[in-house]
Structure formats: C-alpha cells, structure tokens
Amino acid sequence: MTRWMPRAAAVLFAGALLAGCASSDGDDPKARSGGDDAPAVDTTALDTGSYPTTPMPEFERATTLNITEVEGQRLAEFTVVPFEIDPALTTFKMPTMVMRTGYNLGAFLNEAAGDIAVNQNMLYGYVTSASTNTPMATDESKGVVHAVMRFPRAEFAEAAAREIHTNLTTVEDEYTGGIETAETIDILPNTLVSTSENPNAPAGPEAVANALTAHGDYLIYTYARAPIAEKDWTAKAIAKALDLQGPLVDQFPAQPTKEQNGGVSAEYPMVDQDKILIYAIPEEDAQAQLGDDMAVYGPRGMAHKSTNPPMTYRVLTETGADHTAVARTTVYRAKDDAGAETIMDEFGSDLTSQGYSTAPSPQGLPNAACYTKDTIQGTMDYCYVANGRYVGEAGALDGKQDVDQRISAQYLILEKADQNV
C-alpha cells in the first residue's frame, strides 16, 4: 500500500482493493459502474459536501515563486529510497520532504550546516529518511537520512561539503557536547566521513556516521546509524547509497541556471507533470500549494513516504503509473484499466493484512471500497474509487463523513478525466 503522507503531521493514506471502472455510457447517472455485474453509481445521490466536482484549470509552467518546490518534487524521483540502500529500511521517518532552503539542512543536521548551505547558495533538494523498526516501536535498530542538494556550480557544493565536515569534526555539538571523528572509507576517497557514538539511544549505544559527497553541482548527504556491534553497517550503507545515487542524479533533467544557459533564463518546467494534478481535490490552504501537498511524484517519489516502499515502487512502475497527484486526495493513473485494477488489488491485499476491515461505501457510490481500523490515535477511514485507468484515494482520522464526501467528489472529477492522455 502506498499510504502516502502529504503533510508531516497528516494521517498516512493506504491503497485498497477495488476493481477498475468501465468506460463511460454517456450522461446516465448510473453509468460507469465498473463492469456489467457491478452495482450502478447514482450520481444524483452523491454527497460531495463543499468539495469541487470538476477538474482544476490546467496549471502553467513554474515561475520564480514556485520553481524551488517544483524542482524539489522532480528531484524526489532521482533520490535513492532507503529500501534501495538496505531492504530492511522500510519504515518511513521524518525528515522526508522537499528542501526549499539550506536552512532545512540545519533542521536535521545542525544549525551551522544550515547556515553553510545557505551561504553557499543551495538552490533546493530532497531528503528521505527510514529505519528498520515498526512505526510505534522504540527499538529503531538501524536508520538512514539521505539528502540530495543542488547548488549553482560544483565549487559551491564542494565548499559546502568541506565546511560542514570541518564543523562536525572541530566544533562541539550543541546537544551532545561531542566532536565527531574524521574517518575515511577506502572505496569512497571523495567522501568526507565523520563518526561518533550515541550512548543514550533508545535501543542502546549506537554508532553514527555522517558522509558528505560533492557530485558535480550536487551535495549528497548520508547519515547512518546502527548498534555499536554493527558499526560496519554504517559504512556499507553509505557506500551503497553513493553507488546508487551518483548515477541516478546524473539522470535528473535539472532546470538549467541562467549561467548554465548562456546568460539567458531557460523556460521553466510544467508544474503539473503529465496533467494529472488537475484531477485531484486541491488543498484548501493556499500556503500548502506546490509544496509537498500540491505535488506530482513518480513511482520512486511516491515510495519515499510509503509504508511499503518496495511494493509501491514496484506496482506503480509495473502498471505504468508514471506520475501521481498528491493533494487533498491522491490520484493514480495507470497505463490502462487493467493497471488500475492491479494497483487496487496489490494495495488492498497489503491493507487488509494490516487489520483493516471493510466499511460502508458512500451513498450512491457502491463501487467505492472503504476500509476502517481503530488505532491508538482514533479511527482511521479510507475510501477508494477507480474510473478507467484512474484511481482516487482519500483518507482521514476520525472523519468518515469527510472521507465519503471527498471520494464522492473525486469520482465525479474522474468522470471528466481524459482517459487518453
């Protein structure tokens, strides 16, 4: 299941078992019922609350006001997902987000590192985190934080790496009072590594490593931690991350800077890749738009915030779901109707294995699949609906009526979606 998390404090969404819908039979309110034997949809009975029921207007190209967010979202697809470093790293953690400023680095490394990134003119980045434990466990065993940051030129990335490494190995940490030890990894001569030990970790003393690698215009940062007895794992994790990340980021079609484009500003990329964000229900908070909440991600980008990253990446790749819209609802678009059914089947199987039970479908929308589960946070409710090659997803904590309204509105939007894009 994807269980995508568009906001840091939001409830994780999950996929569910639901067959894809058939093609339209005109304006009949009982049309598009999902097959000859599927129950008919009665669009006149749908309760959509105050949610929109038509697609958003098409988005334009990015501007100077949102290019950082758009580039960061695009970079997510070219940032290694932790499970690719170690298959056991599947528990989503924060920080996992678009980095809009160098100060974001200071939030998860240290304040000095953030200041250095800003002073070296960091443009944007993407950071992902995961551990080997379950979400509610206190024993986190092993974990990584992995970030890719873009700078205007290679010399800026190189200077940032040197200065951050120097700070880590010469200045006492403001929280622990310790100074990290500079080390080397034989197979990574261009990587600046520093290590330390954390005696107060919840699971017991652990080894910690910070690695900084300048790679062209990019600075790759990898943090790894493991029990003291498995310190070697931190070096192996860093080596694997860099082995994958270098070639991957080399494929990123980054927006050229004015300097790289001969002094002329290049045309910015489209905000809505593959024109799919127009079919999601938009966020109500304008401040959230075009950050992590009004976003378009590829299969790897979706895997970063998934509770089953390997399956999410595999299923979305195999079904040709090249881009997915993440807003107040999530919208997937497979290459065909069968792909949409596969997404539903795979996600649903995983969801039910987590103890979710079926819940009533919204009025008038019997082909929606709804699930519920009581958790220590409250009751989690999810509903899903498919229409041709599209799949809509909505979820909330203690908000069944809201979920029903959103998925009903989402169905009406998908009625108007272009199945031939």
N, C-alpha and C positions, 0 to 999 in steps of 0.2 A: 504494500500500500504506500502511496506517496506521503500521506499525512503531512502535506506541505504547510509550512508555518510562515505566513507573510509578514507577521509582526513578532517582535521578540517576546511580547507578553501574551500573544494570542494563543488560542487553542489550536493544536495540530489537527490538520484535516487528514482524512483517510479515504482510500478507494473503496468501492463496494461492488457487489455482484449485481449486474444489470445488463440485460440484452440490449443491443443496439436497436434503434427505431427504424422503421421502413421509410421509404420516400414519401413525399407529400401527395395527398389526394385532393389538392385544391384547398378551398377555404372551409371545408367541412370541419366543424369543431370537434368531431370525433375521429378525425383523420390522424395520420402518423401515429398509429397505436403501437408500433413496434412489431408488427407482423400480423398475419391473418388470424391467429388464435389469441393475440394479446388483447387485454381489455382496452376499450376505447377511451381516449382522452376527451374530456368535456371542457373545452377551453372557457366556456361561459361560466363554469362553476369554480374556476381557479381563484384563489385568494392570493393576490400578489402584494398586498399592503400598499406601501408607498414606493415600492421599487419600480424602476423603469422596465418596460416590456419590449423595447425596441433597441437595436444596436446603437452604440455611441457613434457620433460622427467620426469619420476617418481622422487619424492623427497625422500631423505633418512631420517634417523632419525635426530632429533635435535642434535646440538653439543653445546659445551660450548659457542660458539659465538652467538647462537640464542635461547638457551633454555629459556631465560627470556621472549622473545616475544611469543614463543610457549605456555609456561605455562600461560602467561597472557591472551592469546586468549582462552585457555581452561577454565580458571577461569571465564571468562565472562559468561559462561553458568551456573555457580553456584553463580552468583552475582544477588541479587534481582533487578528487573527492577522497576523504580519508580512507574509505574502504579499499581504494586502489593502492594505498600505501601498505595496509595490513587488512586482510579480510575481516578481522575481528573488530575493527574500528567502525562500528555501525550505529552508535548512539549519538544522535545529534546533540551538539552543545553550542552555547554562545561563547565567543562571537562567531556568528556566521551571517555575513551581510556584505552589502556594497560599502566600500570605504570611500567616502566623499571628500575626505580631507586627511592630511597627515596626522592630525590630532587623533584620528581613530586608532592609529597605532599606539598612541600613548595610553589608550584605554585598556589595552590588553598586554602591553609590554611594560613600558614605564613612561612617565611624563617626558623625560629627556628624549626618549626615542621619538615621541610625537613631535616635539619641538624640532628635532633634527630633520625629520621627514618634511615638515613644513618649510624649514629654512632651505632645504634642497629642492623645493618646488615640486613635491609629489603631486601628480595630477589626479589619480584615483586608484582604486584597487578592489580586490575581493578577498575576503578572509573566510575560512571554513574551519570548523572545529568538531572533534568527535572523540569519544572514549570507548572503552571496551565493556563498560558496565551497562546495566539497565537504567532507565531514567530516574527511578526512585532509590537506587542503591547508593550506599555511602562509600562502598569499596569500588573506586573507579579504576583501579589497576593501572592501565596504560591509557595515554591520550596524546593527541596532537592538536596544534593550532598551526594552520598553514595559510600563508597570505602571499598574493602576488600584487605588487605595487608598480605602477608605471610612473616614470619620470621623463622630463623633456628630452634628456640626452643621456648617454651611457655614463658620462663623467659624474652626473648628478647621482645616479644610482650607486656608483662606486663610492662616492664620497659619503653618502648616507650609510652604506654598509660599514665603512671604516669607522665613522664617528659613533655609530650605535654600538659596534663591537668594543671600541675603546671605552665607552661609558660603562658597559656591562662589566668590563674587566678591570676597571680602575676606580669606580665610584661605588660606595656602599649603597645597597638597595634601601630605599626609604622605608620599606616594610620589614624586611628580614635583617637589615644591617649587614648583610653579607656582600662579598665581592666575588664575581664568577671567575673561574679559572679558564684561561685561554688554552684551547687544545686544537689538535689537528685530526682530520680524518684522511688517511693516506690516499684514498681513491678520490678525494674531493679537495685538491690543492687550492682551488679558487674560492673555497667556502670558509668563512670566518666562524669558528665554533667556540662557544664558551659553555662551561658546565658548572653545576652546583648541586647541593643536596638539600632536600627539604625534609627535616626530621619531624615536622608536625603535620604531615599529610594524613588525611582521614584513614587511609588504609595502611599507614606505617611509613617509615622513611622511604623516600623515593629519590631517584636520580633525575636531574633536569638538564636539558641541553637546549641551547639557542643557536640557530645557524642562520647566517646571512650570506646570500649569494647574489652578486651583481651579474645579471644576464642581459647584456645589451641595455636597452632602456628600462629594464625591469629590475626590481629588487625582490628576490624570493626569500621569504622568512619562514622558517620551520622551527617550531617548538615541539619537543617531545619529552615525555616523562614516563617513568616506569619504576617498579620497585627496585631498590638498590641491587638486589641479586640479579636483576635483569638489565643492568645498565647498558650492556652491549646492544640491547634492542633499540635504544635511543639513536645510536649511531647508524644502525641498519635502517631505521625508519627514515632518518634524514637522507641517507644515501638513496633509498628507493624513491622518496618524494622528489628529489632533484633529478634522478634518472628519468622520471616521467614528466616532470614539469617543464624542463627546458624545451624538449621537442614540442610539447603541447602548446606552450605560449608562443612558440615560433610560428604557429599556425593562426594565431589571433589576428584578424584583419583590423588592426587598430586604426582609429581615426588619425590621419597624419596631422602633426602640428603644423602651424604656419611656416615654421622654419624648415621642416622636412618637405614642405610642398612648394619650395622655391619662393617663400615670402608671400604666397597667396593662400588665403583661407580655403580649405577644401570643403566640398559640400558635405554636410553632416549626415549621418545615417538616419534611417527612419526610426521613429520612436516605437512603432508597432510592427515588429518583425512578422512577416507573413500575414499581416492584417487579421490577428486573432484577438488582440486585446479589446477591440471594439465590441466583441460578443460577451465580455464579462460584465457583471454588475459592478459599476465603479465604486471606489471608496467614497464615503461621504466627506471625509476630512481632506480638504484641498491640500493641506500641508503634507499629507501622506503620498500624494500622487507622484508617480515616477521615481519613488524610492524603491524599497523592497515590496511595496504594497500595490503599486500600479506598474506591473512589470511583465516582461516576456522572457522566458527562460527556455533553453534547450533541455534535452534529457539529462545531461550532466548537471546543468544548473538546477534542475528540479531535485536531483538526487542529494544535493548539499543539505537540504532541510527536510529530508525524508526520514521516517523511522525504519524504513527498509531500503537503504540506498542502492544495494546491488540489484534488487528486483526492480525498483523504479527505473534505474538507468537501462536495464535490460529490456523491460517491457516497452518503455517509450521509444527506445531505439528500434526494437523489432517491429513495432507497429507503425513506424514512420511518423510518430508524433514529434516532428522537428522542433516545434515551438509550442509552449503552453502559456496561457494568460493567467496571471495571478493578481486578483483584485479582491473585491468583496465576495466574489465567487471565483472558482478556478475552472478554466475551460481547456480541455484537451482536444486536439484534432488529429486523429489517426489518418493514415493514408487512404483508408476505405472503411466501410461499415463493419467489416469483419474485424478490422483492427480495433475499432471502438469496443466491440464485444469482448475482444481479448483483454483490453485494459480493464474492463469491468470484471471479467472472470478472475483475472490474476489478482487484482486489488481486493476483490470481495473475498476470495479464499483466504488471503492474509488477514483481512479484517475480522472475519468470523473466528479465525484461530486465536484471536486476541480476546475472545469472550464477548463480543458484541452480539446482540440478538436483534431480530427484525422488529421494526416499529411501524405503525400505520403510515401509509402514504398520504400525501396531502389530498384534500378533496378535489375531485375532478382529474387527478393525475395518478391513476392506478399503476402506471408503468414506471413510476419513480420507486427506487429502492431506498428505504430508510432504515437506519440502524441506531441502536441506543445502548448505552452502558453506564452503570453507576460507578463513579470513581470517587476518590477521596476529595476531589475538587468539586464534585457535583455531577449532574447527569450530562453525559456527552451525547449529542444528537447529530446525525449526519443524514443527508439525503442526496441522491444522485439520479441523474436522468440522462439518457442518450437520445440523440437525434441524428440519424445517419452516421457520419464519421465523427461527430462531435460528442463530447461527454461533459456535462456540467456537474459541479460539485459544490456543496455548501455544508457548513458545519458550525456548531456553536455549543457553548457550555451553558446549561440551564436556559435554553432558548429554542425549544421545539417549534413554537409558532413562527418565530422569525426564520428558522431554517426552512419550514414549509413554504413560507411566503417567498423566500429568495429562490428556492429551487423551482417554484411555480413560475416566477418571473423569468428565471433563466430558461425554462422550457420555451416560453413564448419568444424570447430573444433568439434561441436556436432555430425556431421555426423560420426565421428570416435570414439565417446564416447561409452564406454561399457554400454549397457542397462541392463546388468545382474548383475552389482556389488551389 
